């Protein structure tokens, strides 16, 4: 944990009980339709979210679930808050069934990335996600909604609530914001239908297995699934220059990322055998400028690197600044086991599958 964040959490502990109470009361009001109402759509809704602040692999999971649904003949649409995007409409159409309509600075980096990765799938953003989801059904004929980062968005009822944990952070310090990384008290996990621990590998498997047992002990009726990230390929800033994973590993690279857990990206590069000469962190959802890229290129050259390397999420925002110095992006895919695929099909079969 970053030193400044640790200090903020330490100071914030005094306010955690009050925040926890607010979140408990809010959930109670939604659950009982007192003042706060939850809307039900005429199609199934899958929510992919988390209990903790920061990244848990929601975007790779949204991509995985959406592809699985499409393979089974479902017509899904993705609904997101569009955090970081400048589009301020009640309903923002990032992509329809034919093309991507909004650039990343308007859509938000994650919705844009999903639109690019899932051609033919409508992607929409807006703060009132029940309204946005209803539009996806009426305008695009979606017969299932995948809601990105939806665990705390209780205004839209869901048929399947998946809660994700990162294998590298799990529950963090176990305290509720602002004293820690939890968005709600642990009791909120009772709303979930299943848990997914992402980013499992040999370095964290024993810790993950212990956490797995704790989850099953506290919520015995809810299944726990494990997912691992696998490198899928390399994007290159020059469309005319293909680059394989093996070629990228043979170069010395300077890494940078503007994501919630930049340490996880550096660790992934090390595990995949990349020769990293240095690194730079930016805040999550950072809006890159030409000056940022110039400084990164200068730092890379000074370190002896032959290329910059970053995440897919960052790469999609860098296209206006591509130049002669190569910028690579390591693309990853989430791999889930057959048990998860069967669980998804079994849970939704009465509705859409």
C-alpha beads as a LAMMPS data file, in Angstrom:
LAMMPS data file: protein, C-alpha beads

353 atoms
352 bonds

1 atom types
1 bond types

-500.0 500.0 xlo xhi
-500.0 500.0 ylo yhi
-500.0 500.0 zlo zhi

Masses

1 110.0

Atoms # bond

1 1 1 0.000 0.000 0.000
2 1 1 1.237 3.479 -0.820
3 1 1 2.440 5.423 2.263
4 1 1 0.048 8.344 1.712
5 1 1 -2.910 6.013 1.312
6 1 1 -1.944 4.165 4.495
7 1 1 -1.920 7.475 6.391
8 1 1 -5.300 8.468 4.972
9 1 1 -6.804 5.131 5.968
10 1 1 -5.335 5.480 9.457
11 1 1 -6.903 8.918 9.882
12 1 1 -10.162 7.745 8.327
13 1 1 -10.707 4.861 10.733
14 1 1 -12.653 7.102 13.088
15 1 1 -15.251 7.699 10.368
16 1 1 -15.567 4.086 9.205
17 1 1 -18.390 3.110 11.616
18 1 1 -20.513 6.044 10.452
19 1 1 -19.923 5.248 6.785
20 1 1 -20.686 1.567 7.412
21 1 1 -23.976 2.506 9.043
22 1 1 -24.940 4.716 6.110
23 1 1 -24.270 1.894 3.655
24 1 1 -26.209 -0.615 5.762
25 1 1 -29.220 1.712 5.999
26 1 1 -29.047 2.418 2.258
27 1 1 -29.067 -1.298 1.433
28 1 1 -31.988 -1.855 3.833
29 1 1 -34.046 0.914 2.204
30 1 1 -33.445 -0.501 -1.275
31 1 1 -34.161 -4.034 -0.131
32 1 1 -37.535 -2.999 1.311
33 1 1 -38.412 -0.316 -1.289
34 1 1 -38.546 2.401 1.370
35 1 1 -37.817 5.791 -0.266
36 1 1 -35.246 4.101 -2.518
37 1 1 -36.698 1.918 -5.267
38 1 1 -35.070 -0.846 -7.291
39 1 1 -36.299 -1.285 -10.847
40 1 1 -36.781 -4.649 -12.531
41 1 1 -36.090 -4.993 -16.264
42 1 1 -37.943 -7.377 -18.593
43 1 1 -34.605 -9.104 -19.331
44 1 1 -31.998 -10.694 -17.028
45 1 1 -29.271 -8.517 -15.519
46 1 1 -25.796 -9.744 -14.580
47 1 1 -23.855 -7.459 -12.252
48 1 1 -20.072 -7.718 -12.127
49 1 1 -18.688 -5.735 -9.214
50 1 1 -16.538 -5.769 -6.130
51 1 1 -16.577 -4.997 -2.430
52 1 1 -13.200 -3.285 -2.414
53 1 1 -11.898 -0.064 -3.882
54 1 1 -9.548 -0.378 -6.834
55 1 1 -9.118 -2.948 -9.537
56 1 1 -10.261 -6.539 -9.240
57 1 1 -10.418 -7.471 -12.929
58 1 1 -13.989 -6.377 -13.624
59 1 1 -13.300 -5.390 -17.240
60 1 1 -11.697 -8.744 -18.206
61 1 1 -14.598 -10.508 -16.478
62 1 1 -17.183 -8.413 -18.338
63 1 1 -15.403 -9.318 -21.559
64 1 1 -15.274 -13.019 -20.642
65 1 1 -18.944 -13.229 -19.609
66 1 1 -20.140 -11.277 -22.647
67 1 1 -18.271 -13.532 -25.070
68 1 1 -19.603 -16.616 -23.317
69 1 1 -23.153 -15.276 -23.633
70 1 1 -22.692 -14.447 -27.309
71 1 1 -21.419 -17.957 -27.980
72 1 1 -24.720 -19.224 -26.542
73 1 1 -26.817 -17.045 -28.823
74 1 1 -27.633 -14.293 -26.310
75 1 1 -27.792 -10.647 -27.463
76 1 1 -26.163 -8.825 -24.515
77 1 1 -25.561 -5.130 -23.991
78 1 1 -23.041 -3.667 -21.546
79 1 1 -24.023 -0.857 -19.196
80 1 1 -21.420 1.135 -17.275
81 1 1 -21.217 4.269 -15.167
82 1 1 -18.534 5.503 -17.563
83 1 1 -16.229 6.711 -14.825
84 1 1 -13.593 9.099 -16.158
85 1 1 -15.484 9.773 -19.389
86 1 1 -16.573 13.300 -20.273
87 1 1 -19.860 12.328 -21.914
88 1 1 -22.511 13.903 -19.689
89 1 1 -25.740 12.744 -21.279
90 1 1 -28.323 10.723 -19.439
91 1 1 -27.671 7.971 -21.978
92 1 1 -24.336 7.837 -23.808
93 1 1 -23.987 5.282 -26.596
94 1 1 -20.329 4.264 -26.703
95 1 1 -20.965 1.626 -29.360
96 1 1 -23.967 0.336 -31.241
97 1 1 -24.084 -2.996 -33.049
98 1 1 -21.970 -1.741 -35.955
99 1 1 -19.241 0.582 -34.678
100 1 1 -17.685 2.488 -31.779
101 1 1 -19.186 5.970 -31.581
102 1 1 -17.337 7.736 -28.745
103 1 1 -13.575 8.195 -28.200
104 1 1 -12.039 7.047 -24.897
105 1 1 -11.942 10.536 -23.383
106 1 1 -15.727 10.784 -23.807
107 1 1 -16.681 7.177 -23.133
108 1 1 -14.272 6.403 -20.303
109 1 1 -11.337 4.091 -20.857
110 1 1 -12.993 0.832 -19.758
111 1 1 -16.243 1.241 -21.779
112 1 1 -14.204 2.200 -24.847
113 1 1 -11.924 -0.804 -24.393
114 1 1 -14.942 -3.105 -24.086
115 1 1 -16.485 -1.605 -27.216
116 1 1 -13.283 -2.186 -29.179
117 1 1 -12.868 -5.742 -27.864
118 1 1 -16.516 -6.772 -28.414
119 1 1 -17.673 -5.619 -31.851
120 1 1 -21.403 -6.008 -32.311
121 1 1 -22.183 -5.516 -28.607
122 1 1 -23.900 -2.252 -27.625
123 1 1 -22.009 -0.429 -24.857
124 1 1 -23.794 2.392 -23.034
125 1 1 -22.938 4.649 -20.095
126 1 1 -24.844 6.913 -17.736
127 1 1 -25.288 7.554 -14.037
128 1 1 -28.865 6.195 -13.882
129 1 1 -28.105 2.717 -15.058
130 1 1 -31.704 1.477 -14.889
131 1 1 -32.628 4.124 -17.477
132 1 1 -29.567 3.282 -19.578
133 1 1 -30.239 -0.455 -19.438
134 1 1 -33.889 0.004 -20.428
135 1 1 -32.750 2.006 -23.450
136 1 1 -30.374 -0.806 -24.424
137 1 1 -33.300 -3.223 -24.407
138 1 1 -35.674 -0.955 -26.332
139 1 1 -33.243 0.541 -28.857
140 1 1 -30.930 -2.388 -29.525
141 1 1 -33.043 -5.432 -28.749
142 1 1 -30.709 -6.634 -25.996
143 1 1 -32.123 -9.655 -24.202
144 1 1 -29.598 -9.538 -21.334
145 1 1 -27.739 -6.708 -19.598
146 1 1 -24.197 -7.004 -18.264
147 1 1 -23.696 -4.251 -15.691
148 1 1 -20.075 -3.257 -15.132
149 1 1 -19.154 -2.297 -11.545
150 1 1 -22.691 -2.810 -10.338
151 1 1 -22.528 -4.346 -6.864
152 1 1 -23.288 -1.055 -5.074
153 1 1 -25.748 0.144 -7.742
154 1 1 -28.913 -1.124 -6.080
155 1 1 -31.369 0.896 -8.182
156 1 1 -31.348 -1.885 -10.780
157 1 1 -32.351 -5.381 -9.733
158 1 1 -30.128 -8.158 -10.949
159 1 1 -30.554 -11.862 -11.589
160 1 1 -26.913 -12.702 -10.986
161 1 1 -24.533 -10.769 -8.725
162 1 1 -20.863 -11.690 -9.164
163 1 1 -18.434 -10.146 -6.669
164 1 1 -14.762 -10.134 -7.624
165 1 1 -11.647 -10.078 -5.453
166 1 1 -8.105 -9.536 -6.651
167 1 1 -5.784 -12.341 -5.553
168 1 1 -3.114 -9.723 -4.850
169 1 1 -5.177 -7.541 -2.503
170 1 1 -8.218 -9.640 -1.391
171 1 1 -9.848 -7.518 1.354
172 1 1 -6.964 -5.089 1.786
173 1 1 -6.782 -4.067 5.416
174 1 1 -10.331 -5.351 5.984
175 1 1 -11.708 -1.977 7.092
176 1 1 -14.560 -0.008 5.575
177 1 1 -13.835 3.266 3.772
178 1 1 -12.501 5.812 4.718
179 1 1 -10.504 3.611 7.075
180 1 1 -9.757 0.995 4.446
181 1 1 -10.516 -0.457 1.034
182 1 1 -14.002 -1.864 1.653
183 1 1 -16.876 -0.012 -0.001
184 1 1 -19.380 -1.665 2.340
185 1 1 -19.284 -3.870 5.434
186 1 1 -18.505 -7.543 4.858
187 1 1 -22.145 -8.423 5.524
188 1 1 -22.988 -6.913 2.120
189 1 1 -21.538 -10.048 0.538
190 1 1 -24.769 -11.759 1.510
191 1 1 -26.342 -10.103 -1.570
192 1 1 -23.955 -11.869 -3.942
193 1 1 -24.752 -15.078 -5.786
194 1 1 -21.110 -16.095 -6.284
195 1 1 -17.546 -14.911 -5.716
196 1 1 -14.641 -14.841 -8.160
197 1 1 -10.993 -14.442 -7.153
198 1 1 -9.032 -13.130 -10.131
199 1 1 -5.322 -13.127 -10.899
200 1 1 -4.554 -16.422 -9.190
201 1 1 -1.043 -17.756 -9.846
202 1 1 1.676 -19.785 -8.172
203 1 1 2.904 -16.834 -6.096
204 1 1 -0.420 -16.249 -4.318
205 1 1 -2.206 -19.595 -4.533
206 1 1 -1.731 -20.560 -0.872
207 1 1 -3.102 -17.206 0.335
208 1 1 -5.985 -17.473 -2.125
209 1 1 -6.855 -20.970 -0.957
210 1 1 -7.001 -19.749 2.635
211 1 1 -9.268 -16.849 1.615
212 1 1 -11.366 -19.284 -0.414
213 1 1 -11.953 -21.359 2.710
214 1 1 -12.872 -18.247 4.715
215 1 1 -15.448 -17.187 2.122
216 1 1 -16.982 -20.656 2.029
217 1 1 -17.047 -20.776 5.813
218 1 1 -18.899 -17.446 6.044
219 1 1 -21.152 -17.965 3.008
220 1 1 -21.439 -21.747 2.535
221 1 1 -24.268 -21.524 -0.006
222 1 1 -22.325 -19.314 -2.400
223 1 1 -19.794 -20.822 -4.828
224 1 1 -16.263 -19.444 -5.122
225 1 1 -14.477 -19.539 -8.484
226 1 1 -10.840 -18.861 -9.322
227 1 1 -9.624 -17.096 -12.457
228 1 1 -6.149 -16.585 -13.868
229 1 1 -4.785 -14.040 -16.322
230 1 1 -3.030 -15.244 -19.431
231 1 1 -1.106 -13.055 -21.884
232 1 1 -3.061 -12.844 -25.114
233 1 1 -0.776 -10.768 -27.291
234 1 1 0.924 -7.443 -27.919
235 1 1 -0.481 -4.265 -29.422
236 1 1 2.041 -2.019 -31.185
237 1 1 1.746 1.747 -31.674
238 1 1 2.653 1.281 -35.332
239 1 1 -0.159 -0.534 -37.123
240 1 1 2.314 -1.518 -39.822
241 1 1 4.569 -3.355 -37.364
242 1 1 3.395 -6.624 -35.873
243 1 1 4.990 -7.729 -32.613
244 1 1 4.705 -11.128 -31.014
245 1 1 4.991 -11.849 -27.308
246 1 1 8.367 -13.495 -27.898
247 1 1 9.655 -10.417 -29.732
248 1 1 8.398 -8.099 -26.993
249 1 1 10.107 -10.203 -24.323
250 1 1 13.393 -9.909 -26.212
251 1 1 13.383 -6.111 -25.915
252 1 1 14.230 -3.989 -22.915
253 1 1 11.099 -2.066 -22.007
254 1 1 10.097 0.797 -19.720
255 1 1 6.701 0.196 -18.119
256 1 1 4.007 2.644 -17.085
257 1 1 0.371 2.382 -16.051
258 1 1 -2.506 4.510 -14.805
259 1 1 -4.543 1.800 -13.109
260 1 1 -5.777 1.110 -9.598
261 1 1 -3.060 -1.448 -8.819
262 1 1 0.049 -0.572 -10.858
263 1 1 2.112 -3.062 -8.854
264 1 1 0.054 -5.867 -10.371
265 1 1 1.049 -4.807 -13.890
266 1 1 4.747 -4.721 -13.021
267 1 1 4.454 -8.127 -11.370
268 1 1 2.740 -9.523 -14.463
269 1 1 5.578 -8.254 -16.664
270 1 1 8.148 -9.878 -14.400
271 1 1 6.253 -13.168 -14.344
272 1 1 5.978 -13.146 -18.135
273 1 1 9.722 -12.697 -18.555
274 1 1 9.912 -9.085 -19.714
275 1 1 13.160 -7.149 -19.205
276 1 1 11.951 -3.969 -17.473
277 1 1 14.487 -1.132 -17.157
278 1 1 12.247 1.203 -15.139
279 1 1 8.666 2.179 -14.452
280 1 1 6.328 5.113 -13.894
281 1 1 2.973 5.216 -12.098
282 1 1 0.024 7.475 -12.856
283 1 1 -3.251 7.785 -10.988
284 1 1 -6.116 5.563 -12.063
285 1 1 -7.931 6.796 -15.203
286 1 1 -5.118 9.265 -15.919
287 1 1 -5.694 11.492 -18.969
288 1 1 -2.405 11.441 -20.852
289 1 1 -0.924 14.496 -22.520
290 1 1 1.763 14.966 -25.145
291 1 1 4.063 16.148 -22.344
292 1 1 3.458 12.909 -20.418
293 1 1 4.405 10.815 -23.425
294 1 1 7.482 12.929 -24.184
295 1 1 8.647 12.513 -20.587
296 1 1 8.047 8.754 -20.744
297 1 1 10.024 8.436 -23.962
298 1 1 12.889 10.435 -22.450
299 1 1 12.884 8.255 -19.315
300 1 1 12.786 5.092 -21.397
301 1 1 15.701 6.164 -23.554
302 1 1 17.710 7.216 -20.494
303 1 1 17.153 3.762 -18.961
304 1 1 18.303 1.990 -22.106
305 1 1 14.832 0.715 -23.030
306 1 1 13.904 0.053 -26.638
307 1 1 10.163 0.529 -26.124
308 1 1 7.490 1.634 -23.673
309 1 1 5.003 -0.940 -22.451
310 1 1 1.652 -0.365 -20.770
311 1 1 -1.825 -1.837 -20.270
312 1 1 -4.677 -2.074 -22.761
313 1 1 -6.609 0.416 -20.656
314 1 1 -3.835 3.012 -20.972
315 1 1 -2.972 2.200 -24.582
316 1 1 -6.391 3.163 -25.974
317 1 1 -5.911 6.727 -24.663
318 1 1 -2.445 7.159 -26.170
319 1 1 -3.257 6.944 -29.871
320 1 1 -3.130 10.733 -30.479
321 1 1 0.454 10.732 -29.183
322 1 1 1.957 7.808 -31.086
323 1 1 5.340 8.673 -32.577
324 1 1 8.513 6.997 -33.725
325 1 1 9.352 5.501 -30.310
326 1 1 7.453 2.210 -29.943
327 1 1 4.656 1.903 -27.378
328 1 1 3.480 -1.624 -26.652
329 1 1 0.495 -2.918 -24.716
330 1 1 0.349 -6.339 -23.104
331 1 1 -3.118 -7.734 -23.677
332 1 1 -4.431 -10.258 -21.181
333 1 1 -7.414 -12.554 -21.020
334 1 1 -9.158 -13.938 -17.972
335 1 1 -9.446 -17.724 -18.013
336 1 1 -12.164 -19.356 -15.956
337 1 1 -12.814 -23.036 -15.500
338 1 1 -15.674 -25.061 -16.935
339 1 1 -17.397 -25.028 -13.554
340 1 1 -17.910 -21.279 -13.821
341 1 1 -19.263 -21.541 -17.370
342 1 1 -21.754 -24.203 -16.270
343 1 1 -22.758 -22.158 -13.219
344 1 1 -23.506 -19.152 -15.428
345 1 1 -25.558 -21.231 -17.845
346 1 1 -27.442 -23.035 -15.087
347 1 1 -28.212 -19.824 -13.202
348 1 1 -29.579 -17.993 -16.232
349 1 1 -31.134 -20.885 -18.167
350 1 1 -34.671 -20.150 -16.935
351 1 1 -34.310 -16.610 -18.290
352 1 1 -32.234 -16.306 -21.457
353 1 1 -29.922 -19.233 -22.150

Bonds

1 1 1 2
2 1 2 3
3 1 3 4
4 1 4 5
5 1 5 6
6 1 6 7
7 1 7 8
8 1 8 9
9 1 9 10
10 1 10 11
11 1 11 12
12 1 12 13
13 1 13 14
14 1 14 15
15 1 15 16
16 1 16 17
17 1 17 18
18 1 18 19
19 1 19 20
20 1 20 21
21 1 21 22
22 1 22 23
23 1 23 24
24 1 24 25
25 1 25 26
26 1 26 27
27 1 27 28
28 1 28 29
29 1 29 30
30 1 30 31
31 1 31 32
32 1 32 33
33 1 33 34
34 1 34 35
35 1 35 36
36 1 36 37
37 1 37 38
38 1 38 39
39 1 39 40
40 1 40 41
41 1 41 42
42 1 42 43
43 1 43 44
44 1 44 45
45 1 45 46
46 1 46 47
47 1 47 48
48 1 48 49
49 1 49 50
50 1 50 51
51 1 51 52
52 1 52 53
53 1 53 54
54 1 54 55
55 1 55 56
56 1 56 57
57 1 57 58
58 1 58 59
59 1 59 60
60 1 60 61
61 1 61 62
62 1 62 63
63 1 63 64
64 1 64 65
65 1 65 66
66 1 66 67
67 1 67 68
68 1 68 69
69 1 69 70
70 1 70 71
71 1 71 72
72 1 72 73
73 1 73 74
74 1 74 75
75 1 75 76
76 1 76 77
77 1 77 78
78 1 78 79
79 1 79 80
80 1 80 81
81 1 81 82
82 1 82 83
83 1 83 84
84 1 84 85
85 1 85 86
86 1 86 87
87 1 87 88
88 1 88 89
89 1 89 90
90 1 90 91
91 1 91 92
92 1 92 93
93 1 93 94
94 1 94 95
95 1 95 96
96 1 96 97
97 1 97 98
98 1 98 99
99 1 99 100
100 1 100 101
101 1 101 102
102 1 102 103
103 1 103 104
104 1 104 105
105 1 105 106
106 1 106 107
107 1 107 108
108 1 108 109
109 1 109 110
110 1 110 111
111 1 111 112
112 1 112 113
113 1 113 114
114 1 114 115
115 1 115 116
116 1 116 117
117 1 117 118
118 1 118 119
119 1 119 120
120 1 120 121
121 1 121 122
122 1 122 123
123 1 123 124
124 1 124 125
125 1 125 126
126 1 126 127
127 1 127 128
128 1 128 129
129 1 129 130
130 1 130 131
131 1 131 132
132 1 132 133
133 1 133 134
134 1 134 135
135 1 135 136
136 1 136 137
137 1 137 138
138 1 138 139
139 1 139 140
140 1 140 141
141 1 141 142
142 1 142 143
143 1 143 144
144 1 144 145
145 1 145 146
146 1 146 147
147 1 147 148
148 1 148 149
149 1 149 150
150 1 150 151
151 1 151 152
152 1 152 153
153 1 153 154
154 1 154 155
155 1 155 156
156 1 156 157
157 1 157 158
158 1 158 159
159 1 159 160
160 1 160 161
161 1 161 162
162 1 162 163
163 1 163 164
164 1 164 165
165 1 165 166
166 1 166 167
167 1 167 168
168 1 168 169
169 1 169 170
170 1 170 171
171 1 171 172
172 1 172 173
173 1 173 174
174 1 174 175
175 1 175 176
176 1 176 177
177 1 177 178
178 1 178 179
179 1 179 180
180 1 180 181
181 1 181 182
182 1 182 183
183 1 183 184
184 1 184 185
185 1 185 186
186 1 186 187
187 1 187 188
188 1 188 189
189 1 189 190
190 1 190 191
191 1 191 192
192 1 192 193
193 1 193 194
194 1 194 195
195 1 195 196
196 1 196 197
197 1 197 198
198 1 198 199
199 1 199 200
200 1 200 201
201 1 201 202
202 1 202 203
203 1 203 204
204 1 204 205
205 1 205 206
206 1 206 207
207 1 207 208
208 1 208 209
209 1 209 210
210 1 210 211
211 1 211 212
212 1 212 213
213 1 213 214
214 1 214 215
215 1 215 216
216 1 216 217
217 1 217 218
218 1 218 219
219 1 219 220
220 1 220 221
221 1 221 222
222 1 222 223
223 1 223 224
224 1 224 225
225 1 225 226
226 1 226 227
227 1 227 228
228 1 228 229
229 1 229 230
230 1 230 231
231 1 231 232
232 1 232 233
233 1 233 234
234 1 234 235
235 1 235 236
236 1 236 237
237 1 237 238
238 1 238 239
239 1 239 240
240 1 240 241
241 1 241 242
242 1 242 243
243 1 243 244
244 1 244 245
245 1 245 246
246 1 246 247
247 1 247 248
248 1 248 249
249 1 249 250
250 1 250 251
251 1 251 252
252 1 252 253
253 1 253 254
254 1 254 255
255 1 255 256
256 1 256 257
257 1 257 258
258 1 258 259
259 1 259 260
260 1 260 261
261 1 261 262
262 1 262 263
263 1 263 264
264 1 264 265
265 1 265 266
266 1 266 267
267 1 267 268
268 1 268 269
269 1 269 270
270 1 270 271
271 1 271 272
272 1 272 273
273 1 273 274
274 1 274 275
275 1 275 276
276 1 276 277
277 1 277 278
278 1 278 279
279 1 279 280
280 1 280 281
281 1 281 282
282 1 282 283
283 1 283 284
284 1 284 285
285 1 285 286
286 1 286 287
287 1 287 288
288 1 288 289
289 1 289 290
290 1 290 291
291 1 291 292
292 1 292 293
293 1 293 294
294 1 294 295
295 1 295 296
296 1 296 297
297 1 297 298
298 1 298 299
299 1 299 300
300 1 300 301
301 1 301 302
302 1 302 303
303 1 303 304
304 1 304 305
305 1 305 306
306 1 306 307
307 1 307 308
308 1 308 309
309 1 309 310
310 1 310 311
311 1 311 312
312 1 312 313
313 1 313 314
314 1 314 315
315 1 315 316
316 1 316 317
317 1 317 318
318 1 318 319
319 1 319 320
320 1 320 321
321 1 321 322
322 1 322 323
323 1 323 324
324 1 324 325
325 1 325 326
326 1 326 327
327 1 327 328
328 1 328 329
329 1 329 330
330 1 330 331
331 1 331 332
332 1 332 333
333 1 333 334
334 1 334 335
335 1 335 336
336 1 336 337
337 1 337 338
338 1 338 339
339 1 339 340
340 1 340 341
341 1 341 342
342 1 342 343
343 1 343 344
344 1 344 345
345 1 345 346
346 1 346 347
347 1 347 348
348 1 348 349
349 1 349 350
350 1 350 351
351 1 351 352
352 1 352 353
